[in-house]
Amino acid sequence: MKRTLLLCFFILSGIILGAMIASLCAGVPALAWLAFSKSISFHPVLDLSVVSLDLACTMGISVAQIITIALAIFCYNKTNLR
């Protein structure tokens, strides 16, 4: 249980740190490639003519986030928690 929570913490911190790095590097021409991102979206709609259900889910990921998630998983593997 501890290891699962620690993995979630490392991945979540990698996502947040990567988003911060990407936003900081967006204005620097030499580091702008770290801010390059793509969005993935899922948009199901259920229309029953009386009730309409619309659910939208969008996730954007940048190069900096991919790098920091990989570093977070590497750091997780280096921890010696039993």
URFEN-V699737 format. One record per backbone hydrogen bond with DSSP energy under -0.5 kcal/mol. NH is the residue of the N-H (numbers start at 0). CO is the residue of the C=O. If there is no record, write none. Layout:
NH & CO
NH & CO
This chain:
4 & 0
5 & 1
6 & 2
7 & 3
8 & 4
9 & 5
10 & 6
11 & 7
12 & 8
13 & 9
14 & 10
15 & 11
16 & 12
17 & 13
18 & 14
19 & 15
20 & 16
21 & 17
22 & 18
23 & 19
24 & 20
25 & 21
26 & 23
27 & 24
28 & 26
30 & 27
31 & 27
31 & 28
33 & 30
34 & 31
35 & 32
37 & 60
39 & 58
41 & 56
43 & 54
45 & 52
46 & 44
47 & 45
47 & 50
52 & 45
53 & 51
54 & 43
56 & 41
58 & 39
60 & 37
62 & 35
63 & 33
65 & 61
66 & 62
67 & 63
68 & 64
69 & 65
70 & 66
71 & 67
72 & 68
73 & 69
74 & 70
75 & 71
76 & 72
77 & 73
78 & 74
78 & 75
80 & 78
81 & 79
